[in-house]
Amino acid sequence: MNRNLTQKGIFTLIFTLVFTLSFYAQDSFGGLALYTVRDNMGEDAKTTLQKVADAGYAYIEAAGYNEGKFYGMEPQEFKSYLESIGLTPVSTHMGMVTMENADQLIADTKAAGFEYFTIPVPPMGMFTFNREERTMGMKGSMEDFADILTTLGKKCEAVGLKLLYHNHDFEYKDNEDGIKPIDYLLENTDPKYVNFQMDLYWVTRAEADPVAYFEKYPGRFKLWHVKDMDEEGKFAPVGEGTIDFKRILDKKDTSGMVKYFVEQDMTWDKKPLEVIEISHKGLKEIGFK
């Protein structure tokens, strides 16, 4: 009798564990750009990552590499910790890349388990920012820019990584030569070596249409930043702004999107850890999986 009860108890325990794990697996989806919680990561990276997992995210994009470490952790340690809490490293922003440090950055990115090496702004001194007008841009030729991305893309491809370029608004506007930088890059880079992370907020801010770009350049936008915009044009939690994400999401296959990340550069009167929970609920309501 006791033996039967014991067996029954074991089966009940196994069923409960399987059900619980299944429930959380189904509820965990989507990615978070850790830039959103950068201050929290700076204070206590491991606790913050656990909170990201608890908020329902399944994978992350890093933005905290310095002197060979991701948020103070060696690449393998960072990878192992993410694994232990159920998060997957997918992309890392590497704006500090140069031709001199590229091999080391690429090796560390690979060791940490990332798939995408993402460049967030024109690298190697090409990025410009006007603090008074709070506008972004670039200096140098588009030809040099495309060549730099191609060179880095070939280095990434050689070790099994994929290179992406992430946009702000200026790439989707005509420059002084009447050229849209994003169009030039899309038309003058090989998708074997260079593809793109579309930031949906910044494209919208530039008054461009994400769907039109998906249709004109299908398959080139492998990752998205899902970032909403309020009526004043400011960053907002996903689902609380004005961007028609459902329309954009309907074209995800055309775009080539493989993964997406919630990102909110500034959270205003809300705390970043509060915002990521609001945005995750927004993702679900919109239909992201």
Steps between C-alpha positions, in 0.01 A plus 500: 500500500774743595689402187197584283460833676866574444472418129185710476679787670794475261271500196312801640826685558626423148168612347507823700857576396432427133185716507680786673797493263266480201299796628806720544649388167181608325491830687865586425541656160661793327820684574618799699770745399691537826570865417151558643617387845860622468505677837368190675756285316774732621387462861436124507511318168406152620200610705380718213529214249294282732233771506507513119435126492227536765331766283452235233781563254670206331813662355709816520711749313802631687637854502757476774836374375819643647859373518414148393200459729123521468362689800808409700484131409738302282325392175461137608380599847243734347379225268477247784310735729245582230458128439443434870203740513348405167612795287668470160764745373402600146657836411750745644556863403867572430525869421861518617627272223807603301717312253755461779269343759251327267652152525493507882144634515381240252674219692343613830158531336530145371620368839202659676261307277359787295385453142500864384775761517306825470643843429270767650638816330754578228825372657858619513432871547239530224208566737408859585266640765395864534429548871327836459260380233505139626540370146706209374688454177827382350813629333706330232396334178227243459742288299740481794211423735381209284858371466549505878180302556597251230847446646356444847225282357756273335686468829175405674398254229837324528428398862128432463361835615269734309558873473213749519477876487246672727336824387392825657299761308768669291570188290144521368530867399676655202854616577667806347555302179135404475574139597321305771783318681284193564419467130866528409598233754223262394596535134877492545554216749476126452234333720746216553706739713281796600136522608297728723327549831202727449411730786129554439484817709780676314369400158160639596666814642665551160152482341597189305286188468648175635269289284607681182862417585416135566336478160779682316783314677349166610692285742754764607358597842592206723435662839260771613495746786137521606482846650181706520446875456255717690301789350782742582754287317662367817591139581212302650433147630392260228124522449465839666609704199391577146700255284286244315703194594233256377533631145879468521485157663284369215802550272761336724563217255558746217741697717707193586453559873638218714486660845385830654581700811304742712702816552421830667793743516340722765214399729406845634281475813510119508780274616669287230411172674136612512504599133632164381206325668249738340663451160499122530124506561470733202688253280252229591198715427640604162570140401877467530617153596 
